[in-house]
């Protein structure tokens, strides 16, 4: 499930809390990583040991490399 951007109106904390795994996806730039680090800390604090947040991962998306579309 794509929970959308964190912190905006309508983001689903109950869905995140009930997940088996939470994957925080961010771009690979330093500003994006800094924001993701802040959100990871917030998520860990808010959902400490609950559901998918006990298994929190990060996926970095490289801004510079584009995959060709067929």
JOKAPE-V990390 format. One record per residue. RES is the residue in three letters. NEAR is the number of other C-alpha atoms within 10 Angstrom. D_CENTER is the distance of its C-alpha to the mean C-alpha in Angstrom with 1 decimal. Layout:
{{RES;NEAR;D_CENTER} {RES;NEAR;D_CENTER}}
This chain:
{{UNK;7;11.4} {UNK;9;9.4} {UNK;13;8.6} {UNK;10;8.9} {UNK;12;8.3} {UNK;14;7.6} {UNK;10;11.1} {UNK;8;13.2} {UNK;7;16.0} {UNK;10;15.4} {UNK;14;11.8} {UNK;15;12.4} {UNK;14;12.1} {UNK;10;14.7} {UNK;12;13.0} {UNK;21;10.0} {UNK;20;12.8} {UNK;13;14.8} {UNK;15;12.5} {UNK;13;13.7} {UNK;15;10.6} {UNK;20;6.9} {UNK;15;5.0} {UNK;18;1.9} {UNK;16;4.7} {UNK;18;7.0} {UNK;15;10.8} {UNK;16;13.0} {UNK;13;15.0} {UNK;9;15.6} {UNK;10;14.8} {UNK;14;11.4} {UNK;16;10.8} {UNK;13;12.4} {UNK;11;10.3} {UNK;20;7.1} {UNK;15;9.5} {UNK;11;10.6} {UNK;15;7.5} {UNK;18;7.2} {UNK;11;10.9} {UNK;12;10.8} {UNK;20;8.9} {UNK;15;11.2} {UNK;11;14.1} {UNK;13;13.7} {UNK;16;13.2} {UNK;14;15.1} {UNK;12;16.1} {UNK;15;15.4} {UNK;18;14.4} {UNK;19;11.1} {UNK;23;10.2} {UNK;17;13.2} {UNK;14;11.6} {UNK;15;8.2} {UNK;13;7.7} {UNK;14;6.5} {UNK;11;8.0} {UNK;14;10.0} {UNK;12;11.8} {UNK;11;15.3} {UNK;10;16.7} {UNK;9;20.2} {UNK;7;20.7} {UNK;7;21.2} {UNK;6;22.1} {UNK;5;25.3} {UNK;4;25.5} {UNK;3;28.4}}
